[in-house]
Amino acid sequence: MNETIIDRVYKSFATGDIPTVLGLLDEKVVWNEAESNSLADGNPYIGPEAVLNGVFARLGEEHEYFNLKDIELHNMYNDKVLATLRYDAKRKNNGALYDAQVAHHWSLKNGKVITFQQYADTKKLADATSK
């Protein structure tokens, strides 16, 4: 069940269906970007609106494209799902391309995401920003 919900999050994100993504987040979701990621400046983002404005909108503003690939979902105990994946993206400011290794740790309750923690190759993300 939880794996299916997270799969829906990723598929909706991939097609640009952000309202569905936000609808799968609890109203008090606690969202954390990886430490040293430029988007971590707002950690923790509390609630879907904060995630929309602090993370998703900024990704769109900063990238020509931002794709998630090679997603593998791993069901864990206590309503947790671990996703391993890669970010395949192109920066708008300098045309830099990057393919970064990432993991997402999700916690769910009553069919909604209550916590999100990103782990990423933040050096690769920072290098792409400053090229």
C-alpha positions as CSV (number, residue, x, y, z in Angstrom):
1,M,0.0,0.0,0.0
2,N,2.6,2.6,1.0
3,E,4.9,1.6,-1.9
4,T,1.9,2.2,-4.2
5,I,1.3,5.7,-2.8
6,I,5.0,6.7,-3.2
7,D,5.0,5.3,-6.7
8,R,2.0,7.5,-7.4
9,V,3.9,10.5,-6.0
10,Y,6.8,9.9,-8.4
11,K,4.6,9.2,-11.5
12,S,2.6,12.3,-10.8
13,F,5.7,14.4,-10.4
14,A,7.1,13.0,-13.7
15,T,4.0,14.2,-15.6
16,G,3.9,17.6,-13.9
17,D,0.8,16.7,-11.9
18,I,1.8,18.7,-8.9
19,P,-1.7,19.0,-7.4
20,T,-1.8,15.2,-7.1
21,V,1.6,15.1,-5.5
22,L,0.6,17.8,-3.0
23,G,-2.7,15.9,-2.3
24,L,-0.7,12.9,-1.2
25,L,1.1,14.9,1.5
26,D,-0.4,15.3,4.9
27,E,-1.4,18.9,5.8
28,K,1.4,18.9,8.4
29,V,4.0,17.0,6.4
30,V,7.6,17.7,7.5
31,W,9.8,17.9,4.5
32,N,13.6,18.1,4.7
33,E,16.1,18.5,1.9
34,A,19.6,17.1,2.3
35,E,22.0,19.2,4.4
36,S,24.2,21.3,2.2
37,N,21.6,21.3,-0.6
38,S,20.7,24.9,-1.6
39,L,17.0,24.0,-1.1
40,A,17.7,23.1,2.6
41,D,17.7,26.8,3.5
42,G,14.0,26.4,4.3
43,N,14.2,23.1,6.3
44,P,12.0,21.9,7.6
45,Y,9.2,22.7,5.1
46,I,5.9,22.2,7.0
47,G,2.8,21.5,4.9
48,P,2.2,21.1,1.2
49,E,2.2,24.9,0.4
50,A,5.7,25.2,1.9
51,V,6.9,22.3,-0.2
52,L,5.3,23.7,-3.3
53,N,6.9,27.2,-2.9
54,G,10.2,26.2,-1.2
55,V,11.1,23.2,-3.2
56,F,9.0,22.5,-6.4
57,A,8.7,26.1,-7.6
58,R,12.4,26.6,-7.1
59,L,13.3,23.4,-9.0
60,G,11.2,24.7,-11.9
61,E,12.7,28.2,-11.8
62,E,16.3,26.8,-11.6
63,H,16.1,24.0,-14.1
64,E,15.5,23.6,-17.8
65,Y,14.5,20.0,-16.9
66,F,14.6,18.0,-13.7
67,N,13.8,14.3,-14.1
68,L,13.8,11.4,-11.7
69,K,15.2,8.2,-13.1
70,D,16.1,4.6,-12.1
71,I,13.6,4.8,-9.2
72,E,13.6,1.7,-7.0
73,L,11.1,1.5,-4.1
74,H,11.9,-0.5,-0.9
75,N,9.1,-1.1,1.6
76,M,10.3,-0.8,5.2
77,Y,8.6,-1.4,8.5
78,N,6.5,1.1,10.4
79,D,4.9,2.7,7.3
80,K,8.2,3.8,5.8
81,V,9.4,3.5,2.2
82,L,13.0,4.1,1.0
83,A,13.5,5.2,-2.6
84,T,16.8,5.0,-4.4
85,L,17.0,7.0,-7.6
86,R,19.0,9.5,-9.7
87,Y,18.3,13.2,-10.6
88,D,18.8,13.9,-14.3
89,A,18.7,17.6,-14.7
90,K,19.9,20.7,-16.6
91,R,20.4,24.1,-14.9
92,K,19.0,27.2,-16.6
93,N,21.6,29.6,-15.3
94,N,24.6,27.9,-16.9
95,G,23.4,24.9,-18.9
96,A,25.1,22.5,-16.6
97,L,24.0,18.9,-16.7
98,Y,24.0,16.6,-13.8
99,D,23.2,13.0,-13.0
100,A,23.2,12.7,-9.2
101,Q,22.7,9.7,-6.8
102,V,19.8,10.2,-4.4
103,A,17.8,8.5,-1.7
104,H,14.4,9.5,-0.3
105,H,13.1,8.3,3.0
106,W,9.3,8.6,3.3
107,S,7.0,8.0,6.3
108,L,3.3,7.6,5.8
109,K,0.2,7.6,8.0
110,N,-3.4,6.9,6.9
111,G,-2.3,7.0,3.2
112,K,-0.6,10.3,3.4
113,V,3.1,11.3,3.5
114,I,3.9,12.7,7.0
115,T,7.7,13.0,6.6
116,F,10.2,13.2,3.8
117,Q,14.0,13.2,4.0
118,Q,16.3,13.6,1.0
119,Y,19.8,12.3,0.9
120,A,21.8,13.4,-2.1
121,D,25.2,13.9,-3.7
122,T,25.1,17.6,-2.6
123,K,28.6,18.2,-4.0
124,K,27.4,17.3,-7.5
125,L,24.4,19.5,-7.1
126,A,26.6,22.4,-5.9
127,D,29.1,21.9,-8.6
128,A,26.3,22.1,-11.3
129,T,25.0,25.4,-9.7
130,S,28.4,27.1,-9.8
131,K,29.7,26.0,-13.2
